[in-house]
Amino acid sequence: MCTRGPDHLKFPLCITRQTGCCIWTQWSFLQVTINNQELWEEMLGFKGLIVVDVYQGWCGPCRTVVNLFRKIRNELGDDLLHFAVAEVDSIEALENYRGKCEPTFLFYAGGELVAVVRGANAPLLQKTILDQLEAERKVLEQGAERVVIKDEALSKEREDATIIQAEE
């Protein structure tokens, strides 16, 4: 966490780096840019719900949802809710998302994948954020069990690729 103390900036994703204190993006401190494996692993250690827009370098992150994320952040003001963008080309853990052009949002809590939303569907994103934030609150405050998922679409694509390779 940030070495400048809790009052440095009121943004929950403040990561200490040797070259500086914080990592910010052009979106007014709303989303943190994760651009290497080390930052990815550090981000997964954060407390709360992390909504990650994973994107290809050639097409960039989904800009249509930035206003939605800003609205949710302003309405909730919740320190357990974090937003990030992650370029799949520079993060080993996201290699299975390379070559995809559909907006994909990964929801992490406790370092585990808890939900996935494909497409810039604002109502679905908002519902998923609120539902997953409430679930994470129950995990942290009441000791409820966290429901972890696997991205079934990626598993299916890998199975299809394996079958195609086996047939060749």
N, C-alpha and C positions, 0 to 999 in steps of 0.2 A: 504494500500500500504506500501511499504518498508519504515521504519523510518530512514534508512541511507541516504536517499536523492536520487535524480534522477540519479546521477552518480555512484551509488553503483555498479550496473551491468547493462549492456544494454539488459536486458531481461524483457519483460513487465509483466510477472506474478511473481512478488516478493511479497509474502504474509507475513505479520508480525505474528509471533507466539510467545507465551510466552517462548518457549524453544529455540528460535532462530529467525533469520530474514527471511531466505528464504527456500523454499522447492525446491529441485532439484532432477532430476533423473539421471540415468546412461547415458542418451543420450545427453550429452554435453549441458545441459540447453535448449534443444529443447522443451521437453514436461514436463509439471508440473504434478506431481502425486497428484490426489485427492483421499483421502482414508477415508473420513468421511463426514457426512452430513453438518457439519459446514463449511468445506472447499468448498464443492459443492456450498452451498449458497453464500459464499464469491466470488467464481469464477464467478457465474452468474451475479454478479454486475459489472464485468469488462466492460470497454468500448471497443467496436469492435466486431469482429467475433471470436468465440471460437470453435475450432474443437476438439471434445472429442472422443477419442477411448474408448468405454466402453467394458469391458472384464470381464470374469470369473476368479476368483483367480486360478483355477486349470489349466487354459490354458494360462493365461497372455495376455498382449496387443499385437497387431499386429505389429511385428517387420519389416515386409516387406515394410511398408509405411514410415518408419523413414527416409530413404534416399530421398524419394519424398518430405516429409515435410521439410527436411533440404534444399533441392534444392529450393523449393518455398520460404522459409524464406530468403535464401541468395539472390535470384533474386529480391524479392519484398522489403525486409528490412522494412516492414510495421509495425508500432507500433499498428495498429488496428487488427493484426492477431496474435492469440494465439493458442497454441496446448496444449492439456492435455490428460492424461490417467486417467480413473476412474474405480475402481473395483466395480462392481455392488453389490457384497455381503456386502459391508460395507456402502452403501449409500441408504437410504430409498427411495429417489426420483427415483432411478433406479431399484427398485425391479421388475418391469415388464420385465426387460431385463435378469433376472436371468434364468438360464437353457438354454440359447442360446449359440451355439458354433460358429456361423457365425460372422466374424468381423463386427462391427457396429460402424459407425461414426456419431455422433450427432453434428449438427451445431447450436450454440446458438448466439443470438445477442439481446442485451437489456434484457437479462434474459429469452428470449422466444426461443422455438425451431423453426428454420427457414428452416432446411433441414435435411435429413437422407440419408446416403449411406450405403448399406449393401454389404459386400464383399470387398476384397482388389483390387478394380478396379482402378488402378492408373490414367488412363485418365479421368474417371468419377470423382474421388476425386479431381483432379487438376481443372477440369472445374467447379465443385461445389464450391470449395474454391474461385476461381477467380470471379465467378458470385455472390456468396453471399457476398464477400468482397466489390465488386462494389456496390451491393444493400445497404449494411450497410453504405458505404461512402455517398450514396445519402440520406439516412435517417438522418445521422449526419450533413451533410453539406447543404442539400437543404430542409430538413424537409419532405422528401418523407415518405410515409406510409410503415411500416415494414410488410411484409407478413409472418404471423405466421402460422405454420402447426401443425397438430396432426399426430403422427406416426400411420398411418392407419393399418399397419401390427399388431401392438399391440392391437388396437381396435378390429380388426377382430378376433385375437386369444382370446380375452376376450369374445367376442360374442359367438364364437364356444364353449368355456369352459362353458359359461352360458347355452347354449342350451343343451350340453351334461349333465350337472348337472340337468337341468330341466327334461330331459328324464328319468334319473335314478330315 
